[in-house]
Amino acid sequence: MAKGLAPFVLAALVAVSTQRPALSEQQVPRVEGPALSEEQVPRVEGPTLSEEQVPRVEGPTLTEEQVPRVEGPALSEEQVPRVEGPARGILVEHVSCPTDPTQTYTLYLPAKYETSRKWPLLLVFDPGGRAARAAEVFREAAERFGWIVAASENSRNGPWEPTLRAINAMWPALLGGYAVDEHRVYAAGHSGGATVAWLLAHQTGRIAGVIASGQPNPQSEQSKSKPFAWFGMAGHTDFNLMEVKKIDEAQARTSSPHRMEFFDGGHQWPPSDLIVRALGWMEIVAMRDGRRPRDLDLVPMLLAEDMARAQMLEERGLVIEARRSYESIASSYTGLIDVGDAERRGRILESDDRFKAAKKMEERADRREQEQAIALARVLSRLTEDEVPLVAELQSRLSLDALSKASHGQGYDAASASRSLALIRIQLSSIARELRDKHDARADVVQKVLDSIK
């Protein structure tokens, strides 16, 4: 029978919309009220900003009575899911939790699953509750490395209570019903689902690692929680890429293992080959942490695959990403196998003129992207004023012509401009809906700005 999970508070678990990368439903500036002051501009870090200019936006705090307890009642013999029920090697949808049948999940058991040994468990959270699609993302990697995958069909962006209820029901059902290694329970998610995975690890101390895609910056102090490994990913044109970068920078200031990788795409689940890299990396971390025995055959195989991906990035001219991968490989595999080749390639790249030029360009583009986020926050503030703004005024404040032109170029600059445009679309579309519901004349102005984005 599974041990109960200690009570925990998900104080920061608030509605996180895929339509709003960094702002929750409650955090979007409203049309009523005075304009925002400089001190109220949403936090966007960067070399050009002082600390006073970037206040944090925090979520609600739960009272003691509101704190749900994850331990749950013990399962009776009749309630324990039978391992002979769910099929191995395929996704099984709509598996209900014995303590709360309204809570269901999509399950994947490896083809060789049996109860004579313990298996890692991956809890998956999709921002839209599309559990089968999310579980499919991990199926190939789970089969290769022998992981159980369970994706909640009830957790989604919006009110946080359904997510807490899902966790409370899934935890005893999975750890009590399957041969789970309780020292190797992981959480994964995309966008708002990544925030759920992060908070579950941060608040409970019972999660060994988090696999996050397009994660908004949680603004939480991980130093106060038990360390966990973090593998963060984002598409090159994902409007949350800068947020993922901030999380990685914060992780680098702790003792927690961390790795960040990008892929071709936008705000979406990563491709299966990168998911394989993520689970493989968690296997390496588990060996180093003593959570699993060392595998002398697996380690060199995973190292060769990671090196091949880093070299592919280098050949594509993505020298910043290649250098980052070599550095992560050297850090992750140290103590398990010789990492001299990764260290050597990293040093060579770091002294390469291409790398130096690319680094300066990326830093410059990142500053512009941060400044663009501040400009967007000021436009949202302008929309709270009594005077209805002109379309041309908003277009100018947002530098839409320059962004549109830059987005059709090549390289990191173009990707940065595309991310800024995506963020503008997301935020303005949300504001337009709210204004339209209130029959506010500003809705037409915002819609015309949206229509002008190319």
N, C-alpha and C positions, 0 to 999 in steps of 0.2 A: 504494500500500500504506500502511496506517495506521502512524503512529509508535507505538512501544510506550509504554504509560503507565508512568511512573516507579514503582519499587517503593514500596509504602506500607504502613503499619501501621494496621489498624482496631482499635486497642487497646480501644476502648470499645464495639465492636460485639458486644453481648451479647443474650441472649434478651429481647425486648420484647414482652410479650403485650398484645393488645387488651383482654384481661380485666384488665390491670394497668397503668394509665396511667403511673405513675411508678416502679413497681417491677418488676424482672425476676424470672424464675423463681427465680434464686438469691438475690434480695434480699428475698423475702417472709419476714417473721418466722416462725420455726419454733416448734413447740409445746415442743420440748425447750430446756433452758437457763434461765438466770435472766432475770428481768424486765429490760426496757430501762431504762437511766438516762435522765435528762433530756437528757444530751449525745448520746444515741443516737437521739433522735427524728428521723425523716426530715426533710430540709430543707424548710421551708415559709417563704418570706420574707414579711415584712410589717412594718408599723409597730410592732406590739406585740411583736416578737421581737428578741432580741439575736443577734449573730453566733454566740455560743457555743451557742445553742439550735438551730442549723440546720446540722449537719454534712452534708457531701455524701456521697452513696452512689456509689462508683465501681466500674467493672467490672474484669474480669481484664486483665492485661497479657500480650501474646504474647511468647514468646522469639524470638530471631533466626531459629531454625530453623522456627518456626511461621508466620513472615510469608510470605503468599502473594505472588507476583509477578504483577502484572496485565499486564506487557508481552506475555507469551505468545510461542509460536513464530510465526515468519512464516508466513502462509498461502501455500500453493502455488497455482498458477494454477487447479488443479482444485478447490481448496477454497473459492475466492472465490465467494460467492453471486452468481448472475447476476441482474441487475436485471430481466431479462425474465421471471423466475420469479414472484415475489410480485405479486399484482394490486395496482393502484393504487385508492385511494378506498374500500377495504373493509378490515376487520380480517382478518388471516391468522394463524391460530393454529398452534401447534406447529412453529415454524420452528426447526430445530436449529442449533447452533453447530458449525462444522467441526472445531475443535480438541477439542471434547468434545460429541459428539452427545447425551449424556444431558441436556445443558442446552438448554432450549428457551425461546422467547419468543413473544409475540403481537406482530405487526408491523402498523404502519399507515404506508403511503406515500401522500402527497398525490396526488390525481387527476392533477395536472400534473407529477408527479415525473419528472425526466429527469437524466441524468448530466452534462449540459453546464454545470450550475451546482452550487454547494454548498448544502446544506440543514441547518438546525438539527436536532439530535437530542435527544430527551427520553427518558431512561431512567426507567422507572416501576416502583415496588416496592409491592406490595399486602401487607398483613400476613398475609393468608390464602392468598397465592399465586394469587388469582383474577385472573389476568392479563388475560383478555378483558374482564372487567367494568371493570377499572381503565383499560385502554386506551380503552374506549368513553367513559369520562368525559372524555377529552382529544380524542376524534375530531373533534368539531365545531370546536374551537379550532385543532387541528392542520391541518385542511383550510383554514381561513380564512387562517392565517398561514404555511402551508407548512412544517410541521415533520414530521420523521420521529418516530414513537413506537414504542418497543420496551419491552414490559412483561415482566419475568421471570416465568416459570411455575414456577420452582424456589425463588426467594427467598420466605421467609415467617418469621413469628415463631417463635422456638425457638432451637436451636443456631445459631451464627453461621457455621459452616463452609459450609453449603449456599449461603448468600448470597455469601460470598467466592468460592466456586467459580463461581457464576452470573456474577458480575462479571468474573472472570478469563476466562471463555469468551465472554461477550457483547461485551466491549470490542473485541477484535481482529476478531470476526465482523462487527460493525456498522461500525466505522471502516475496516475493510479491504474490506468488501463493498458499501458504499453510498457515495453522494456526500455525505459528511458534512463540514460546516464544523467543523473541530476547535477553532476558537475559540468555537464556540457549542454546546457540549455541556451539557445541563441534566439535573437529576435531580429526580424528584418521588416523593412517597409519602404514604400515610395512616398515622397512628398509628406502629407499629413500623417501617413502611415509610418514613415520613418521617425517622425516625432513621437508617435506612440511607442515604437520600439526603443528609442532613446530613453524616454521617461520610464519605461518599464525597467530598463537596466539601471538607470540612475537612482530610482526610488527604492528598488527592492534589493539590490546587491546579489541577486540570484541569476543574473544573465552573464554568461561568459563572454559574449561578443554581440555586436550590432552590425548588421549589413544594411547600409542606408543609401537610398537613391533620391537625388533631388531634395535633400533635407533642408528645411528652413533652420536658421540658427536658433537653437533652443534657449539661449541666454541663461543657461543654468550653470551652477558651480559644481562641476564634476569632482573637484577636489574633496568635496564633502561626502562623496559616495565611494563605494568599493570600485576599484578600477575595472574596466572591461575593455576588450579589444574593439576597435572601430574601423570598419572598411567603408569609406565613403565614395560615392560615385555621382557623376552628373554628365549630362549631354553637353557638348560644346556650346549649344545655343539654349541651354536650360536657364531660365531666368533665376533659378536658385543656385547657379554655379558659384557665384560670389559668396553665398551663404555657406556652401560646402567648404569653400576655401577657409572661411573664418573658423569653422569647426575644426578643420585639420590643424590650423595654426594654434588653436586653443589646446588641442590634444597634444601637440608637440611640446607644450609647456608642462605636461604632466608625465607621469611614468607609464601611462597606458599605451599599449601597442596601437599604432594607427597606420593607415595607408589610404591614399586617395588616388583614384584613377578616373579619367574622362573617356568619353566615347562619342562617336558621331551620332548626333540626334539632339532632341530637345528635352522637354520635361516629360520623361517616360521611364518605364522600367528598362534597365540595361539589357544588352544582348546576352544570350546564354553563355557565350564564351567568357565574358567578363564575370558572370556569376560563378563559373567554374573557378576562375582565379580567386574570387572572394572566399568560397568555401575551402579551396586548397590552402589559402593563406591562413584561415582559421585553424586548419589541421596543423600547420607549422607552428602557430602560436600555442596550440594545445600541447604539442610535444615539448616546446620550450618551458611551458608552465607546469608540466608534469600532469596534465589532465588526461593524457593518453600516452601509451608506450611509443618510443621512437621507432619509426619504420625506415630501415636503411634502404629499402627499395623505393619507397614513395618520395623521400626527401630529394634525391637527385633528379627524379622525374619532374617534380614540381619546380625545382630550380631551373631545369632546362627549359620548361614551358614559360616561366616568368622571364627568363633571359631572352627567349625568342620574341616575346611580346615587346620587351624594351627595345630590342634591336629593330623590330618592325617600326616602332614609333620614331626611332632615330632615322631610319631610311625614308620615312615620310616627311622628314624635316620638322617633326614635332619634338625639337631638342629639349625644351623645358620639361615636357612630360617624360621623355626618355631619361633625362637626368634624375627626375624625381623617382622613377621606377627603379633605376639602378641603386639609388640611395636606400629605398625601401627594402629592396632585395638584400642588400648587404646587412642592413639592420636586422631584418627578420630571420635570416638563415644563420647568422653568426652563432657559433656553438654547436650547430648541427652538421655543417658541411663547409668546405672551403669556399669563401666568397671573394677571393682575390680578383677574379675576372670582373665581377660587378663593380668592385671598388675601383679597379683600373679604368674601366670604361667610363665610370662616372667622373673620375678626375680628368680624363682626356676631354670629355664633353665640356666640363666646367671651364677649361682653358681655351676652348674653341671660340673663335670670333663670332661664329653663328649663334652660339649660346649666349654670349654677352649681349649681342644686338637684340636677340629675341627676348631676353630678360628685361632690357630697358623698354622695349616696345610693349611688353605685357604689363609692366608696372605703370606705364603711361596710360594704357587703355583701361586698366583697373581703376586708376584715379578718375578718369572721365566717367566711367560707369558708376562709380560712387557718387560723383557730383550730379550725374543724371538722375540718380535715385532721389537725391535731395530736391532737385528741381521738380520732380514728380510730386513729392510730398508738399511742396509749396503750391503747386497747381491744385492739389486736393484741398489745401487750406483756402485758396482763392475761391473755390466753389462753395465755401461756407459763407461768403460775404453776401450782403443784401444785393449789391449791384451785380447784375448778370454779366459775366465776362463775354468778350467778343471771341469768336472762333479763332481769328488771326492772332489774338493775344496769347491764347493757350498754345497754339501751334508754335509760336515764337519761343515761349517759355520752355517748351519741351524740345526745341531744336529738331523738329521732326524732319525737315528737309535734309539736314546734315546727317542725321541718323539713317534715314532711308538710303541716301547715297552711299554711306559707309558700309551698310549691311549687304550691299551688292558686290562688295570687293572680295578679297581673299584673305585668309589667315586669321590671326587672333583678333585684329581690329574689327574685321567684318563680323566675327562671332560675337564680340562684345556689343557691337551696335545692334545686332539681332536680339541679343538678350535684353537690352534696354527697351527695344520696341515691344518685345513680348511682355515685359513687365508693365509697360504703359497700357497695352491692350487689356491685360488682365484687370488692372486696377480701374481703368476708366469704364470698362464694360460693367463691372460690379457697381460703380457709382451711378452709371446711367440707369441701371435697373432700379436702384433705390429711388432715384429722382423721378423716374417714370411712374413708379408706384405711388408717389406723393403728388403726381400731376404738377411737378415743378418744371418751370420753363427752362431751367438749366439742362434738363435731360436732352433737349434737342441740340443744344450747343455741344454737349459732350459727345453725342452721337455723330455730329458733323466732324468733330476732331477725329473720332475713331475711323470714320469713313475716309478720311484723308490720308491715313497711314498706309503706305504702300509696301 
